Amino acid sequence: MSQSYDRDTIERIRASRQVLAGDQVQPLADPWAHPTGPLGLTPLQRNYALLLVVLLLVAAILVPLIGIGAATIPLFLLGIGLLAGWLFF
């Protein structure tokens, strides 16, 4: 039994059987993938560290201006963030 394929079908079959070389495969944009920059942090880790620094600065500004009572909220969030960083990173 002979099967006759048109040219498009033959090209699709050939393309589906083709093995991609390493330089043809593009990696996924994953924030956990590879550390970059001078600190060797991934973009997600860099943003996390910046958030913690901002919380620390907000608390440091609130202590002399309003008092330690108002600064407890960002300090509490900073503590939760540090614990989360210890668990996840």
N, C-alpha and C positions, 0 to 999 in steps of 0.2 A: 504494500500500500504506500504510495508515494504522496507526500504532502508538498504542496507548493506554497511558498511564503512570498509575500510582496516585499519590496525593498525596505519599507519602513519597519516591518516586523523583524526582518533580519537585523537591522541596525539596533532596534530595541533589545533584541536578544544578545547581541554582541556587547552593547553597553552594560547590560545587567551582569554579564559574566566578567567584565573588566575588573581587575584588581587595581585599586588606587595605590599609587606610590606614597611614601611618607610625606613628601613635600606637597602633595596635592590635598592632603587631609588637613582641614582647618580645625584647631581646637575650639571647644565651646568657651564662651565668655563666662567663666566661672570666677566669682570673687574669691573663692577659697583656693584657686589653682596655684599660682606662683607668686611668691613675694617679689615686689618691685620697689625701686627707690633706694635712697641711701640707708634707710633704717631696716630694710628687708621685711616690710610689712605688706600684706595684701591690702587692696583698697578697703575691704570690709574692716580689717583690723585698724587701719589708719583712721577711718571714720569713727570707729568705736573709741579709740584713744583720744581723738579730738573732742568727742562728746564728754568724756570723763574730765578732760582739762577744762572745758567750758563750765561744767558743773562745779568744779573746784574754784574757778574764778568767780562765779556767781556767788558762791558761799563766802568766799573771802571778801567780796565787796559788801555783801549784806551784813556781815558781823559788825563792822564799825559804823555803818549807816543806820541800821534798824536794831540790830542786836542778834544774839545767838538764837533766839526763838524763831526768827524768820529764816535764819540760815539752816535750821534743822531739816527743812524740806529738801533743798539741794544736797545737803550732806547725807541724808538718808538715801536719796537716789544714787548718790556717788557710791555709797557702801553697797547697795544692791548691784550696781554696775560692776564694782570690783569683784564681788562674789561671783557674778555671772561670768566675768572674764576668767576667773580662776577655774570655773567649771568647764567652760566651752573652748577656751583658747589654751 
